[in-house]
Amino acid sequence: MAHVATLIVLFPLAGFLLVLLNGRNMSEKQIGAVGTGAVAASFLVSLISFFMLLSHSSREVTVRLFDWLSVGTLHVPAALLVDPLSITMSLFVTGISALIHLYSMGYMHGEKDYRKFFSYLNLFVFSMLVLVLANNLVLTFVGWEGVGLCSYWLISYYFDRDSAASAGKKAFIYNRVGDLGLLIAMFLLFNHTGTLTYLDVFSKTGTLSPTIATLTVLALLLAATGKSAQIPLFNWLPDAMEGPTPVSALIHAATMVTAGVYLLVRMSPVLAMSSSGRMSIAVIGGATAFVAATIATSQKDIKKVLAFSTVSQIGYMVLAVGVGAYSAAIFLMISHAFFKALLFLGSGSVIHSLNGEQDLRLMGGLKKYLPLTFPTFLVGWLTISGVPPFAGFWSKGDVLTNVFEHNKPLWALGVLTAILTAYYMSRLFVLTFRGTERFREVTQGHDPHESPWVMTAPLIVLAVLSVLGGVLDLPWVHHNSLAGFLEPTFGYVAAGGHAGTLAQWGLALVDVAAAVLGLLAAFSIWRGVTSSARYESAFLEHVWRWDDFYDATIGRPLARAAQFSDDVVEAQVIDGAVGAVALGVARSGEGLRKVQSGFVRHYALATVLGLAVIVVYLVARVG
C-alpha cells in the first residue's frame, strides 16, 4: 500500500519535471502525451489503492515518507493518510484531470507556451493530491499554497492582456485572505492539542473549550471561503475565466474550489465541537448558493454563467457540511465534477467553433453544427438542472433532504436556488444551441465546426458519468454506497437523513418540480429572444455591485492612504527625517573641520596647551 499510494503523488510531479526540463526537445503531441499520461497513471494507481483499501482491515493507512519538520514540540513528518475520504478525492481529481489534459491537447494546439501550460497543469494536479493525501495540516498547507500558485499562473496565462493579469492577481490576493484563516486554525489547534497531525488532533478534540472550538471552526470557514469562493471572498472566481477554458474546467471541477469543502469535511471532528460554528457554515453556504444563482441569471458570457454556477453549487456543498451531511457534500462534489467539467469543456468546444467568441448574444442555432458537443452539453444541462435520473438529481436531492431535516428556512432557500439553477442553465442552453443563428459575423460567414476527437472524447466520457453517477449513492443503497464507504472517516450518515419514506418521496417531488419550473420559465422567456432588460438585471450582471462595494470601502481608501503616504509621509516625514540627519551630519562636519585644520603648528599648540592643562591639574592636586 505504501509504495502504491506514493505513486499517486509522484506521477504528476514526474510529468511536470519531464515537461519542464525536456519540453524544448519534445513536440506538442509528446508534451501532451506525457502530461496526460502522468495524470492517467496517477488515476490508475488511485484505483489500485482504492481496491487495496477495501481489503484493508482498518481502512486507514499512514504512509510515512521521511522526517520533515522538528522544531521544539512541533514534529511534522512528510506522510500520507490513505483513508476513504482521501482516496475518494484522489480518484475524481485524477480521473477528471486526465480527461481535461486530453482535451487540452486539442484546445491548446498551436499555442506558443504549450510546454509551459502542460507543466503548470501537472504541477496543479500534484499540488491538489498533496493537499488531499497529506496526513497533517502543515503538508496540507503546502498543497493548499501550491494550487493557489498554479491557479495564479494559469489564470494569468495570457498575461499580455491586462484583464488576465489583473484576474490572476485578484485570485492570488483573495486566496491569501483565506490562507490567513487556515493559519489561525493551525495555530489554535497546535496551541491546544500540541499536534497538527489529523488523527492526533481528532483524538484530542474533546480537550477544546467551546470558545476555542468555535474560533477554530470560524477560521476554517474563512479558509474555505477563500479557496472555494464563498461569501465574502467569491469575487475572484468569475474573473478567473480569463484563463484558457481547460483551466476553468480544472479549477472548477477537479481542484482549487473543492479544496475548501474538503478541508471542512476533513476537519469534521472539530466541527462537531461547535454547533454555532456549523450554523455559520450552513448560513454562508446557503446564502452563497442563492446569491450566485441570481447573478448567473443575467450574465452574457457563457463561461461566467458557468463560473457563478460553480460558486452556487459549492455553496450547496458548504451548506451540507454545515448541517453535518458530509457524505452528501462529497456526493455532490463528485457529481459536480462530472457535469461541471462536461459543461466547461462543452463551452470550450462552442468557443472553439466560434473562433473564441464567448458572448451568448452572438451564438444560437449551433445544434446542427456541433453533433457531438450538443448532445453531451444537453446531458450536462439536464444534470445540473436536477432532472431525474441524472446524477445531479440524486446528489442535490441528498443535500436538500438532509438540510430539510435540520433547518427548514435554509431548505426553502436551497429549493429556490434549485429553481434559479434550472432557469439560468436553460437560458444558456437556449441562447447557445437553439433559436436563430447570430454568429455569422463572428465566423466571417463560415459554418461553425465540431472539435477534434481529443476534445469530444472527454465530453462523451463525462456525459456517461453524468448520467450514471447517481448510482454512487442512491437513497435505497446503504453500506455499499459512497456514504457507507466514507463511514470510517466521519461516521455514517444515511442519504436522506432520518426522513421517512413518504417524506423522502415528497421532497424528491419538490426537487423535480423545482427543475421543471426553472426549465419552463427559461424556455417561455428566451425562445426567440437574445436579450431582455426585463429579465436581465444590471444589478445582477454587475455581481450585486460587490466589487464596487469593495472598491469603495477598501480599494479607494487604501489608494488614498497610499497617495497620502507618497505625498506627505514619504516626502515630508521620511524624506524630511533623512534630510535632517544629513543636514546635522554636514553641520557637525563643518564644525569639526575647524579643529582639523591640517597645519602642524596648530596641532603643536594644541598639544602644548593640553600638557599645560594636565600639569596645572596635577600641581593643584599635590598642593
SENU-334442 format. One record per residue: residue in one letter; x, y, z of N, C-alpha, C in turn. Coordinates in steps of 0.1 Angstrom, whole numbers, plus 5000, padded with zeros to 4 digits. Atoms other than C-alpha are relative to their C-alpha. Example, Ala and Ser with C-alpha at 12.3 -4.5 7.8 and 13.67 -1.06 7.14 Angstrom:
BEGIN
A500949885000512349555078500950125000
S499149895000513749895071499250115008
//
This chain:
BEGIN
M500849885000500050005000500950135000
A499249884999502850245009500650054987
H499349975013504750234976498950044990
V501049975010501550234956499450145002
A500649874997500050534974500950124997
T499049895003503250734970500050034985
L500049975015503050694932498950094996
I501249915003499650874932500650154999
V499549865000501551194940501250024991
L498749985008504851124922499850004985
F500250005015503451064887499850144995
P500149865005502151424882501350085002
L498849934998505351554897501049964990
A499050055011507451344873499650064987
G500449945013505351474844500450144999
F499749854999505851834855501550024997
L498649995001509651784858500549964986
L499650055013509951594825499750114989
V500449895010508051864805500850135002
L499349884997509752144823501550004995
L498550015003513352014818500349964986
N499750055014513051844784499050044990
G501149965009510052014769500450064987
R499649935012512052214744500449904989
N499650105010513151894727498949914997
M501250085003509651754725499050074991
S501149945009506851804700498850025009
E501349974993503351924710499449865004
K500650134997502051564708500749935012
Q499250074990504851434730499850075014
I500349934988504351704756498649975006
G501450034996500551644757499949855005
A500050144996501151264759500649985013
V499350024987503551294788499150065011
G500849934990501351544807498749925003
T501250084998498151344801500349865006
G499650144995499851004807500450005014
A499650004986501251114840498850005009
V501249994992497851214854499249874999
A500750125001496250904839500649895008
A499350104992498850684855499750025015
S500449984986498050854888498649965003
F501450054998494350774883500049855002
L500050154999495150404877500649965014
V499450044987497350394909499050035011
S501049974990494550564928498949895000
L501050115001492150294916500549885007
I499450114993494550024927500050025015
S499949974986494950194961498649995006
F501450014995491150204964499649855003
F500350154997490849824960500849945011
M499150044989493749774983499450045014
L500649944988492049995009498749925004
L501250084997488749795006500449875007
S499650124994490649485016500850025013
H499249974987492549655045499050015012
S500850014989491149595079499650135006
S500349884993491349945093499550114991
R500449905010490550145061500750145003
E499349884997493150395074501549975001
V498650035001496750375064500950135000
T499149895000499550625072501349964993
V498850035007502450625047501050115003
R499049914995505450785063501150014989
L499049985010507850925037501450035006
F498849974994510551095057499750105011
D500149894990511051325088500250134993
W500049885007510451675078500350125009
L499849884991510051955104500049955015
S499950034986511151925140500550125007
V499649884993511152245160499350015013
G500650004987510652235197499149885002
T501050114998507552035204499249974987
L500650025013506452065168500749894991
H499450105008507151745149499149964988
V500950015012505751725113500749914990
P499450095010506551425091499450034986
A500650005014506151415053499349874999
A500750124999503451155054498750014993
L501350005007500351055035499049925009
L501150074993496950955050499149944990
V500850075010495250695028498849955008
D501250044994491650665040498950024990
P501049985010488250665023499850144994
L500249865005488051045021501150034990
S498949965009491551095006500049924987
I500050085012491250804982498950044991
T501149965008487850924970500350134993
M499649875006489251274964501049974989
S499050035010492251124946499449954987
L500650065012490050924923499450104990
F500749915009487951204910500950114996
V499149895004490751464910500949954988
T499150055011493051244888499249964988
G500850045011490251104867499550114991
I500449885007488751434858501150084994
S498849925005492151604854500649934988
A499550075012493251334830499250034987
L500949965012490251404807500350144996
I499749865004490951774809501450024993
H498750005007494551714800499949964985
L500250055013493551514770499350104991
Y500749905007491051784759501050124997
S499149895002493852044763500949984988
M499150025011495951874737499450054987
G500749945012493351984711499850155001
Y500449864998492252314726501250094999
M498849915000495752454731500949984989
H499150025012497152334698500450134994
G499549885006499352594683500450125009
E499649894990499852804715501550005001
K498649995000503352934718500649955013
D499550054987503652844755499349875004
Y500650134998502252494751500749925011
R499250074990505052344771499850055014
K500249944987504652584800498649975005
F501450034996500852524800499949865006
F500150144995501152144804500949985013
S499250024987503952174831499250065011
Y500849944989501652404851498849915003
L501150094997498752164847500449885009
N499550114992500751874860500450045015
L499749954987502052084889498850035008
F501349984994498452184897499549885006
V500550134995497351824900500949955011
F499150054989500451734921499750075013
S500349934988499652014945498749965006
M501350044995496051914948500149865007
L499850134994497051554955500750015013
V499349984987499451664982499050055010
L501049954991496651864997499049905006
V501050094995494151584999500649875006
L499450124995496551305008500950025012
A499149974988498651485035499349955013
N500550054987498351335070500050115011
N499949894990498851675087499750134993
L500449875006497852035083501150084994
V498849925006501352165075500249954986
L499850055014501751935045498750044991
T501249965007498152015035500250154996
F499749865004499152385036500950024989
V499150005012501952315012499249984987
G500950025012499452174987499050114998
W500949885000497052454996500650124993
E499349895006499652714986500449964986
G499650045013500652514956498950024990
V501149985009497252514940499750154998
G500249865001496952884948501050064990
L499049955009500252954930499749964985
C500350055013499352734900498850074994
S501249935005495952904897500450144995
Y499549865003497753244896500749994986
W499250015012500053124868499049974988
L500850045011497252964847498950104997
I500949905002494653234852500650124992
S499349895007497253484840500849954988
Y499350065011498353254812500250104988
Y499949895011497553534786500450135007
F499749884991499453784808500250134992
D499949885008499954024779498750074999
R501349934999496254104784499850055014
D500149944987495654344812498949935009
S501150064992492354174822500549875006
A499550134995494153834825501050025012
A499149984989496953974846499350055012
S500749954988494554154869499249895006
A500750114995492453844872500949915009
G499150084993495453644883500450065013
K499649944987496453894909498850005010
K501250004991492853914922499849875007
A500250134994492653544927501149975010
F498950024991496053544944499850075013
I500249914988495153824968498949945008
Y501150054993491753684977500349875007
N499650134994493253344984500950025012
R499149974988495853505007499250035012
V500949974988493053635029499549875006
G500550134995491653285031501149925007
D498950074994495153145039500250055014
L499949954986495153365070499149925009
G500950094991492153165083500649875003
L499450134998493952835078501150015010
L498949984990497052965096499550025014
I500649984987494953085125499549875006
A500550134995493252755128501149915004
M498950084997496552575127500750055014
F499449954987497952805155499249965012
L500950034989494852745177500149855003
L500050144998494952375172501349955006
F498750044994498652335179500250055014
N499949944986498452565210499249925010
H500950074990495652355225500049854999
T499850145001496452005212501449955000
G498650035000500152015208500449924987
T499750075012500051855173499250054988
L500749965012498951925137499849884991
T500350135007498651555126498549975001
Y501450014999495051495117499549905011
L500550104991494551175136500250035015
D499749964987496251305167499150125005
V500949894997494251635166498649955003
F501450054998490951435163499949935013
S500050074987491851225193500050095012
K499949904989492251545214498950114998
T501049905002489251745201499250035013
G500849984987487551685235500650095010
T499349914991490151905252499750144996
L500249875005489052205231498850065008
S501149944994486952455250499050054989
P501049965010483652575233500550134992
T499549885006485252915226501149974990
I498950035009488452775211499549924988
A500650085011486452525190499350084990
T500749915009484252795176500950094992
L499049915007487153025168500749924989
T499450085009488852735151499149974988
V501050035011485752645130499950124992
L500149885008485353005120501250044992
A498849985007488953025110500149914988
L500150095011488552715089499050044989
L501049945010485452875073500650114992
L499449905007487453175064500949954989
A499150065010490052955047499149944989
A500850065011487252775028499350104991
T500749905008485553095017501050064990
G499049955010488853205000500249904989
K499650105010489752874983498849954992
S501250055007486152764975499150114996
A500749895006484953114965498650015006
Q501349974993482153174991500050145005
I500149874994480853495005500850015013
P499949875008482653735011501150004991
L498850005009485553614990499849924987
F500350075013483853474959500350074988
N499949925012484553754936501149964990
W498950045009487853614922499749904990
L500250125009486353304906499550044987
P500549965014484353464878501150074992
D498949945008487353674868501049904996
A499150115003489353354867499749944986
M500350055013487653284834500950064989
E499149945009490353494818501049904995
G499150115005492453174816499449924990
P500550095010492152914789498849915006
T501250084996488852704791500449885008
P499650124992490652384802500450045015
V499649964986492052584832498750025008
S501249984993488552694841499449875004
A500650134996487352334840500849935011
L499150064990490352214861499850075013
I500249934988489852484887498649975006
H501450014996486052444889499649865003
A500550144999485652064886500949915009
A499250114994488651884900501050055011
T498949964991491052104920499550125009
M500149884992491052454935498850025009
V501249964992487452524946499549895008
T500550114991486852184960500949985013
A499050014989489852224984499450055013
G500649944988487852445008499049905006
V501050094995485052195011500749875006
Y499250124995487551905015500550035014
L499449964987489252095044498949995011
L501050004990485952145062499549855003
V500450144998484951775057501149935008
R498950074993488351655068500150045015
M500049954986488051865100498749985007
S501450024994484551735108500049975015
P500050024985485551605143500250145007
V499949874994486551965151498750084998
L501349935003483352105135498949955010
A501050064991481351865157500050075014
M499849944987482652065188499350135001
S500649875000480852385178498750014991
S501349995008477152405168499950134994
S500149875006477352775163500950024988
G499150005012480352735140499449934988
R500750075011478452475120498950084994
M501149925005475452705117500650124992
S499449895009477752985104500449944987
I499650065013479052745078498749984991
A501350035007475452645068499450134994
V500549875005474353015065500850054989
I499149955011477353115044499849924988
G500250095012476852815021498750034993
G501349985005473152875017499950144993
A500049865006473553255011500850014987
T499250005012476353194986499349934988
A500750075010474352944967498950084993
F501149925005471453174963500550134993
V499549885006473353494956500749984987
A499350035012475553334930499049964989
A501150055010472453174913499350134994
T500649885005470853514910500950084990
I499149935008473953664895500149934986
A499950085012474153384869498950034990
T501149985008470753474856500150114990
S499849885008472053794840501350014993
Q498750005007475453704827499949984985
K500050025015476153734790501149924994
D498950085004479453554789499749855004
I500450144997478953174786500849945012
K499150064989481953094809499750075013
K500349934987480853354835498749945006
V501250074995477453184838500449875007
L499550134994479252854845500850035012
A499249964988481553034869499150025012
F500949974988478753164891499249885003
S500650134997477152824887500849925010
T499150074991480152674904500050065014
V500149944987480052924932498749965007
S501250044995476452834937500049855005
Q499950154997477052454936500949985012
I499150024989479952484960499350055013
G500849954988477552684983499149895005
Y500750124996475352374983500849915009
M499150094993478252164994500450055014
V499749944987479252405022498750005009
L501250014992475552415033499849865005
A500150144995475652035035500949975012
V499050024990478752045056499550075013
G500549934989477052295079499049935008
V501050084993474252055087500549865004
G499450134996476651765092499849894989
A500250105011475751585059501349994992
Y498750005006479351525050500049914988
S500050095011478751225027499250074988
A500749935011476151435008500850114994
A499149905006478651715004501049944990
I499050065009481251474989499349944988
F500850065011478551304967499750114990
L500249895010477651644952501350054994
M498749965005481351734949500449914988
I499750105011481851414927499250024988
S500949985011478851454906500250144993
H499749875006479551824902501350004992
A498850015008483051734890499749944986
F500450065012481351524863499450104991
F500849915009478851774850500650134998
K499449865002480852094856501149994990
A498950025010483851954837499449994986
L500750015013481451854809499550134995
L500549875004479852194808501150104996
F498949915003483152384808500749964987
L499350055012484752164782499050014988
G500949975010481552184762499950144995
S500049855004481552564763501350034993
G498749985008485252544752499849954986
S500250045014484152344722499250104992
V500849905007481552604714500850124997
I499149895003484052884718501049974989
H499050045010486552694697499350014986
S500750005013483952664669499750144995
L500349865004483253034670501250095001
N498849925001486853154668500250085013
G499749944988487053244705498850095006
E501149914995483653424709499349935012
Q500650054988482053384744498750075003
D501349934997479053624742498849924996
L501250085003475753434744499150074989
R500849935010474153704722500549984986
L499550035014476353604693500249864997
M500050155003475653234693498649964994
G501350045005472353054687500149904988
G500150095011471352774664501249904997
L498850085002474552574670499749855000
K500350144999472752244674500449924988
K499750085012473152134638501550004996
Y498649995003476752234636501049925009
L499250074990478052054667499449875004
P500750134998476751694665500449925012
L499550074987478851574695499950095012
T500149904989479051884716498650025005
F501449974996475351944715499449895009
P500750104991474051614730500749985013
T499350024987476851594756499750135009
F500349884993476151954766498649995006
L501450024996472451874768499949915013
V500050094988473251594793500550085012
G499549914989475351844814498950105005
W501149914996472452094813498949935008
L501050074992469851844825500549955013
T499450054988472251704851500050115011
I499949894990472952044868498650065003
S501449954997469252134865499349925010
G500650084991468451844887498849914995
V501050085007466351644862500349855002
P499750144998466051274871500049934986
P499250074990467651024866501450045000
F498649965001470851224860500650025014
A499350004987473451244888499750125008
G500349884992472651594898498850005008
F501350014993469151504908500249935013
W499850084988470351244933500950075010
S499049944991473351444947499450135006
K500549884995471551774950498849975009
G501150054992468451594964500549955013
D499450054988470651424990500350125009
V499749884992471851775002498850065005
L501249934996468451925003499249925010
T500750084991466851635021500750015014
N499349984987469551655048499850145006
V500249874995469152025051498550025005
F501450004996465351985054499949955014
E500050064987465951765085500550095011
H499449924990467952035102499650155000
N500349865001466852375090499150034989
K501049985011463652445071500250134992
P499849875008464452815061501149984990
L498950035009467752705046499649914989
W500550095010466052425028499250074990
A500849925009463552665013500950094991
L499049935008466452885002500749924990
G499450095009468052584987499149964988
V500950035011464952494967499850124990
L500049885009464652854954501250014991
T498850005008468252824943500049904989
A500150105010467452504925499250054988
I500849945011464752684905500850094992
L499249915007467152954896501149934992
T499050085007469752694886499549954987
A500650065012467452524862499750114990
Y500349895008466452864849501250064992
Y498949945007469853014841500749914991
M499350105009471252694827499149984988
S500850015012468252664804500150124991
R499749875007468753024794501249984992
L498750025007472352944785499849904988
F500150105010471352634766499250054988
V500849955010468652804746500850104991
L499249905007470853104737501249954992
T498950055007473652884726499749914989
F500250105010472152594707498750014993
R501349995007468652694698499850144994
G500349865005466952994681500750034987
T499549965013468253194652501650015001
E498549995001471953194641500450145000
R499649874998473653504653501550025000
F498650014999477253404648500750034986
R499449995013477853484611501150104999
E498949905000479853794618501249955007
V498950064992481953604643500849914991
T499350105008482753324619500350044986
Q499749945013483153554589499349924989
G500850075010480453364570500249865000
H499850145001481853024576499149935011
D500850084990479852744594500949965012
P499350054989480952654629500449864998
H499550135002482952334631500149925013
E499950084988482952044655501549995004
S498750014995486051994677500649874996
P499450135003488651724671499749905011
W500450114991488351384688500650015014
V499449984987490751474716499250095009
M500949914992488251734727498649945002
T501350064999485051544720500049875008
A500050124993486151214735499850025015
P500349984986486351354771498650055002
L501449964999482851514765499149875001
I500850125000481451164758500149935013
V499850074987483051014789499350075011
L500649924990481951294811498449995000
A501550015002478351274797499549875006
V500450134994478250904806500150005015
L499849994985479550974841498950095006
S501049914995476951254845498649925000
V501250085000474151004836500049895010
L499950124991475350714857500650035014
G499349974987477050904886499149985012
G500950014989473950884907500149865007
V499950134993474550514914501049995011
L499150004989477350604937499450015014
D500649984986474950694965498550014998
L501450005001471350614956499349995014
P500750004987468850664985499849865006
W500350134994468050294989501249915001
V498850074998471650184989500750055013
H499449964987473450185023501549975001
H498650024997476750025033500949984987
N499250025012477849954997500050134992
S500149875007477250324987501250085004
L499049904996479550624989500050035015
A500149964986478250715023500549885009
G499450114992479050365036501549984999
F498550005001482550375022500750105008
L499449894992483150705039499849995015
E500350014986481850585072501250015010
P498950004990485250525089500650145001
T499449874999486250885082499350105009
F500849914991483451085099498749945004
G501350054995480650845107499049994989
Y501050035011477950705085498850105001
V501249925001475250955075499149954989
A500850065011472450785056499450114991
A500549915010471350955024498550035004
G501449974997468151145032499850025015
G500149974986468951195069499149905007
H500950094993466151055091498650014995
A501349985006463251145069499449864997
G500750125004460650875064499849984985
T500150035015459950715030499150104994
L501049915006456850925024500650144999
A499449875000458751245033501150014989
Q499050005011461651145010499450014986
W500749995013459251094981499550144998
G500549865001457651434989501150104996
L498949915003461051604989500549984986
A499550035014462051434957499150074990
L501049935009458851564940500250155000
V499749865000459651914952501350034992
D498849995008463151874936499750004985
V500450015015461651764903499250124996
A500849895004459052044904500950134999
A499149885001461852304910500750004987
A499350015013463752174880499150034988
V501049985011460652174857499650145000
L500449864999459652514869501150094994
G498949925005463052664861500149984985
L499950035014463152494827498950074992
L501249945007459652604817500150154999
A499949854999460352964828501050054989
A498949965010463552984807499649994986
F500450025014462052834776498950104996
S501049915004459053054777500550144998
I499449865000461153374782501050014988
W498849985009464153314759499849934987
R500250065013462653124730499850124990
G500149895010463353364701500550135005
V499549874994464853634724501549995003
T498650014997468553714727500450095012
S499749924988468453984754498750075004
S501349944994465754134777500450075012
A499749924989466254424800499149965012
R501050044990463154294819500549895009
Y499650124992464853964829501550005002
E498549994997468554074829500350135007
S499849884991469254304858501550054999
A498649954999472254534856500649985013
F499550024987472554504893500649865002
L499650144999472854124890501249984991
E498850025010475154144859501350065006
H498949944993477454364880500349945014
V499750084988477554094908499650075013
W500549944989475354274932500850135005
R499149894997477854564930501049975011
W499150054990480054354952501450064999
D498749945002483254474936500050155002
D500149854997482054834937500150035015
F500049984986481454794974501449995006
Y498650024995484954654980500950124995
D499249895005486454934958499750125008
A500449884992484555204978500549995014
T499650014985485355065013501449965002
I498650054998488754905008501050064990
G499049965011490354984974500350155000
R499749865001489855364972500650065013
P499449954988490555435009501549965001
L498650045000493755235006500850074990
A499349925010494655414974500350145005
R499849874995494155744991501050005011
A499050014989496155635021501449984994
A498750025007498955524997500550134994
Q499649875006498855854979500450105011
F499649914989498956045012501449965005
S498650044996501955835022501050054991
D499049965011503655914989500250155001
D499949855000502856294991500550065013
V499849944987503156355028501149925009
V499250094991504656065048501449984994
E498750035006507355975023500850134997
A499349885004508156325010500450095012
Q499749914990507956525042500549945013
V499650064987508256285072501249924998
I498950095001510556015060501250084993
D498949935006512556225035500550125008
G499649894991512456515060501049965011
A499150054990513956305087501449964995
V498750035006516656165064500850124997
G499449885004517356515052500650075013
A499649944988517556645088501349935006
V498850074996520056375097501250044992
A498949965010522156455066500550145003
L499649874997522056825075500850015013
G499250004987523156765111501449954998
V498650055002526056555099500850104992
A499249905008527056815074500550125009
R499749894991526957095100501149965010
S499050044990528856895126501449984993
G498750015008531456825099500750134998
E499449865002531857195092500650045013
G499449954987532457255130501349925002
L498850084997534956965132501250044990
R499049965010536757095101500950115005
K499249894994537857405121501149955009
V499150064991539557175146501149934992
Q499150075008541156965119500550094988
S499649905010542957245100501049954991
G499050055008545857045087501450075002
F498849934998548557285099500749945013
V499250064989551357135121500150095013
R499849914989551757445142498750015009
H501350004993548057435152500049875009
Y500050124992548457075164501050005011
A498949994989551757155183499550095011
L500649914990549957445200499049935009
A501050074992547057225210500649905009
T499350104991549556965224500650075012
V499449934989551357225245499050055009
L501149964991548157365258499449895008
G500550124993546957015266500949965012
L499050034990550156945285499950105011
A500149894989549857275304498849975009
V501250034992546357185315500249895009
I499750124992547556845327500950045012
V499149964990550456995346499450085011
V500749914990548357265363499049915008
Y500950094992545856995373500749925010
L499250094991548456765388500650095011
V499449924989550157055407498950045010
A501249964992546757165420499749895010
R500350114991546156815434501049985010
V498950034990549556785450500050115011
G500049894990549257125466498849995009
//
